[in-house]
Amino acid sequence: MRKVYLDNAATTPLLPEVRQVMLPFLDEIFGNPSSLHDWGDTAREAVDAARVQVAQLIGAGAEEVIFTASGTESNNFAIKGLALAQQSKGKHVVVSAIEHFSVLHSARTLEKLGFELTLLPVDKQGVVDPEEVRRSLRKDTILVSVMQANGEVGTIEPIEEIAQITRENNVVFHTDAVATAGTIPVNVKELGVDALSLAGNQFYGPKGVGVLWVRKGVRIMPLLDGGVQEGGRRAGTENVPAIVGLGKAAEMAMANMAGRVAHLTPLRDRLLTELPAKIDHVVVSGHPRNRLPGNASFCVEFIEGESMLMLLNSQGVAVSSGSACTSRALKASHVLIAMGISHELAQGSLLFGFGLDNTTEDVDYVLEVLPPIVDRLRQMSPLYSKFIKTGKGGS
Amino acid sequence: MRKVYLDNAATTPLLPEVRQVMLPFLDEIFGNPSSLHDWGDTAREAVDAARVQVAQLIGAGAEEVIFTASGTESNNFAIKGLALAQQSKGKHVVVSAIEHFSVLHSARTLEKLGFELTLLPVDKQGVVDPEEVRRSLRKDTILVSVMQANGEVGTIEPIEEIAQITRENNVVFHTDAVATAGTIPVNVKELGVDALSLAGNQFYGPKGVGVLWVRKGVRIMPLLDGGVQEGGRRAGTENVPAIVGLGKAAEMAMANMAGRVAHLTPLRDRLLTELPAKIDHVVVSGHPRNRLPGNASFCVEFIEGESMLMLLNSQGVAVSSGSACTSRALKASHVLIAMGISHELAQGSLLFGFGLDNTTEDVDYVLEVLPPIVDRLRQMSPLYSKFIKTGKGGS
């Protein structure tokens, strides 16, 4: 059977070149970067080289790059660490309603610690209005966090405009760039942000490594206390093989970004156009143009996404229904709900995440196998029967 | 030149068998364990199998094993997460003065959050007296943390006796087993503890992975919020290759533990006996018998440990002076100071961490190259000149 991996939003495979640079660090180069001898020196130099590679990807200074173990850790560190470090100025935090749970739930934890939280609404395409950010700011606002793009629906946010507003108001601004860094151009100076999260496994680097970039001069409280690694900001023995792999992935992303975008965009657009043409009652979610090059997301009416996933999997196709981190929670996506999509429709969400290995044939295969799956599921759907009989319940 | 790695306390190399099981997870098996398709299933099954392997190593239930990214994260999670979850009962925390900085500094962070901290003293051999634990307990004590063994001086602590006392007093007891798990027998039921930290890179497993074991029924507040990974207790995409490697390392440690201890102990004892015989004014640190099988630690009078490290390194020998996490802080070890060793003497600390690859010849090589290094450094030492002239300043 044909095997088609279309879940690159959940995780990408490792590029062979990335794997290759990692292998010696699983073998003879095993030293602890903190050690004061040749074994340690070799490991430390490799970590420092990777730090430069990552810094170059995002237009930052190498000393501003803090290695973490995941995008989730980076987001936790940003939200909790930045808020706790600025709390003498105030205790009001603003995040968008469509943030990843690592941002949203970190903000909820701050609430338990006595902070106040404002959730920014989004429009039907998932866009945060910068004027909403302006309106949300108070004298005691110390931190705003809005993601650069939403991995579930693909919408890219107006980060530069938001940064303009936070800067005018002297409020620290963090952006979760886990879905964008390594995929589309991300430059911290052009964006004008103060802190930015990214993750290796989102752009053909390894799992187990992420980055929090914090602009020089911005104070942050460590989340992990202990040794003096990462300039005393994040303790723990460095995950050298993964860091080295992330560096290589960053270098390759920078070198090949335009070509990658040019490869992904037509695949995405083909599916965005053809799927609603082939299947009735399918709605594209997210922004029609300002969206991630590899993201094609839909809501299929009268069906649960889970069932489509299972049947697509039985045909060799891997996709997801919302973010991987929440897939096992089996709840309607908070992102779709915030976009004003009904709980019922949100249940039928389907996310295709294209990657470098995908081809036009993969899209055609989906267009071939998905319609009969949808037909079959709708025949078993009480909601669909009701709609056919009464014309009610459709969107 | 002969190359002798004697810094296994900082990090161990990967065993070839561990590397072997990891490689497919850097290649074709790249799915996100949270994904609901074949790619995700394969990854999830591998993580679950590793969870069982780790659970077996420490005599625990698999569902009690929480994967983290390091021993440092495990310790932060334990100290902060257990204290914050129990704070309705009180805000007093007790840790020993010789804990790793990931425990000590986490406890200091709790102080900033309004908790009270008691540091337990140790004797000259680094042993915590269980009766000191008993005396430290108050009505509002909610957490005690004492490491199972100190990685710097090798001393093994009376964890079972301490657990008896905390249990009688209904106080949660955490032990940092980073230096012991996978090296000497560790059984959470026999120890009687409520939570235990371990790290992969301490027993021939990979960097970038650790474990916090928390006994079923003991409440803990997540340190990393977000997705529902690890039973909702620790968010973030799982570091599958590292977790799989840790599982294999645990399995191998369990299968070969007696043989490993039998290999390490005579190497350690040879150095502990011969070094003070070969060099004047060398003091063994830590407990003479109740110590880690691979740990030989000393204080060399009138010299700074750093200089010895550098010159040993130039002879191909890797050792450390205190813990790797603090080696770049260049301060006298808080562990030695807590043991009543003077700042001057503590500066001359030297830690040999034996590993599976080491041989008697390695010990002999150290015994050959170290004495002339010490001689050379002492000739440049004002403290030593003074001692020779006056007989004062020695220990």
Interface residues (C-beta under 8 A of the other chain):
Chain A: Y5 D7 A10 T11 T12 P13 L14 R19 M22 L26 D27 F30 G31 N32 S34 S35 L36 H37 D38 W39 G40 A69 S70 G71 T72 E73 N75 N76 H100 F101 S102 H105 S106 R108 T109 A199 N201 P206 K207 G208 V209 L223 L224 D225 G226 G227 V228 Q229 A235 G236 T237 E238 N239 V240 P241 A242 E306 L309 M310 L312 N313 V317 A318 V319 S320 S321 S323 A324 C325 T326 S327 R328 A329
Chain B: Y5 D7 A10 T11 T12 P13 L14 R19 M22 L26 D27 F30 G31 N32 S34 S35 L36 H37 D38 W39 G40 A69 S70 G71 T72 E73 N75 N76 H100 F101 S102 H105 S106 R108 T109 A199 N201 P206 K207 G208 V209 L223 L224 D225 G226 G227 V228 Q229 A235 G236 T237 E238 N239 V240 P241 A242 E306 L309 M310 L312 N313 V317 A318 V319 S320 S321 S323 A324 C325 T326 S327 R328 A329
